[in-house]
Amino acid sequence: MRTANSSRKTCVAVSIVACAVLFPATQAQAQTFAELQNLAFYPVPLATLGTEPAAVPAESEVMEVIDMAMFEESAINSYEQDIADIQGRAGSYAPELAQQLTSAGLLYQQQNRHEEAVTSLQRAAESSRIHHGLYSSDQVVLAEYTINSLMALGRFDEAEDKYHEILN
């Protein structure tokens, strides 16, 4: 006979799995098991009138965000310079170009610069196709990254076409 505690644990596990299946999240949005359990089973009171506003972030937190943005921008500039160097040295179809274009595209995605991400990822897919073939696993991964940016841009027809391209 099951105890009430083991039944509750089973219910919690089933609920969390159901939430994960019904509401899939990207890795950046994913929450830990404990956070999901707290969200599902421990209600949080809604803010009421007259409560104090949220605290202003500390200067160190603001500086951390600014530093991260500057780091990402310098990383993109570095990738763009590497891409230009590779193209100048080995041409537009150099084998190492695909990796640089992919990395730049993913950084563009992180900064919500999806137009640039799509362009970079499509160039990476073209380079990869030339060197690894049409049916390499790189093509699937690059198509998935491209679909993410196309969806963020609201270009759903193109995203669907890219999805069908993967399946064929």
PyMOL commands that set and color helices and strands:
alter all, ss='L'
color gray80, all
select helices_A, chain A and resi 4-22+33-41+59-90+97-110+114-132+137-153+156-167
alter helices_A, ss='H'
color red, helices_A
deselect
rebuild
show_as cartoon
